[in-house]
Amino acid sequence: FFMSTMIWPIYMDRNKSRNEGRKISLEDGVAGPKLKEVYQAAKNLSFNPTMEELTSYPGEWYNHSGRVFVETPIPKKNVLVAISEEIKDMRNKKR
């Protein structure tokens, strides 16, 4: 049973507070995740992502951060942590 899960980059941003929209712990989070990083990480994890670039997170309507949809049976929090970890791996490989 696959569900479509909507992911805003702010959900994983360790620079944001829970009140600002972060959904995972600071330890699991990543600093300033970019939309393309979230998309690529989801793709690397075989979550079959779709990207919407010109949408704005409701709490930051002025910031067109975009969002990614993924198809997965995994709970949303686990998806966010997995994508965040993948972004950290991708950043470490770039160095």
ZISULVEN-V7157 format. One record per residue. N is the residue number from 1. RES is the residue in three letters. PHI is phi in radians with two decimals (999 if undefined). Layout:
BEGIN
{{N;RES;PHI} {N;RES;PHI}}
END
This chain:
BEGIN
{{1;PHE;999} {2;PHE;-1.70} {3;MET;-1.99} {4;SER;-1.51} {5;THR;-2.01} {6;MET;-1.59} {7;ILE;-2.22} {8;TRP;-1.68} {9;PRO;-0.93} {10;ILE;-1.04} {11;TYR;-1.04} {12;MET;-1.95} {13;ASP;-1.39} {14;ARG;-1.21} {15;ASN;-1.44} {16;LYS;-1.88} {17;SER;-1.51} {18;ARG;-1.05} {19;ASN;-1.12} {20;GLU;-1.43} {21;GLY;2.26} {22;ARG;-1.14} {23;LYS;-1.94} {24;ILE;-2.10} {25;SER;-1.13} {26;LEU;-1.04} {27;GLU;-1.09} {28;ASP;-1.38} {29;GLY;-1.24} {30;VAL;-2.32} {31;ALA;-1.30} {32;GLY;0.90} {33;PRO;-1.13} {34;LYS;-1.64} {35;LEU;-0.96} {36;LYS;-1.14} {37;GLU;-1.16} {38;VAL;-1.07} {39;TYR;-1.08} {40;GLN;-1.13} {41;ALA;-1.10} {42;ALA;-1.09} {43;LYS;-1.15} {44;ASN;-1.04} {45;LEU;-1.56} {46;SER;1.05} {47;PHE;-1.57} {48;ASN;0.91} {49;PRO;-1.35} {50;THR;-2.21} {51;MET;-1.92} {52;GLU;-2.08} {53;GLU;-1.43} {54;LEU;-1.75} {55;THR;-1.67} {56;SER;-2.10} {57;TYR;-1.08} {58;PRO;-0.90} {59;GLY;-1.25} {60;GLU;-2.30} {61;TRP;-1.01} {62;TYR;-1.46} {63;ASN;-1.89} {64;HIS;-1.40} {65;SER;-1.34} {66;GLY;1.39} {67;ARG;-2.62} {68;VAL;-2.21} {69;PHE;-1.86} {70;VAL;-2.21} {71;GLU;-1.88} {72;THR;-2.79} {73;PRO;-1.49} {74;ILE;-1.34} {75;PRO;-1.01} {76;LYS;-0.94} {77;LYS;-1.04} {78;ASN;-1.13} {79;VAL;-1.11} {80;LEU;-1.08} {81;VAL;-1.14} {82;ALA;-1.08} {83;ILE;-1.15} {84;SER;-1.06} {85;GLU;-1.09} {86;GLU;-1.13} {87;ILE;-1.09} {88;LYS;-1.05} {89;ASP;-1.07} {90;MET;-1.07} {91;ARG;-1.17} {92;ASN;-1.17} {93;LYS;-1.24} {94;LYS;-1.23} {95;ARG;-1.18}}
END
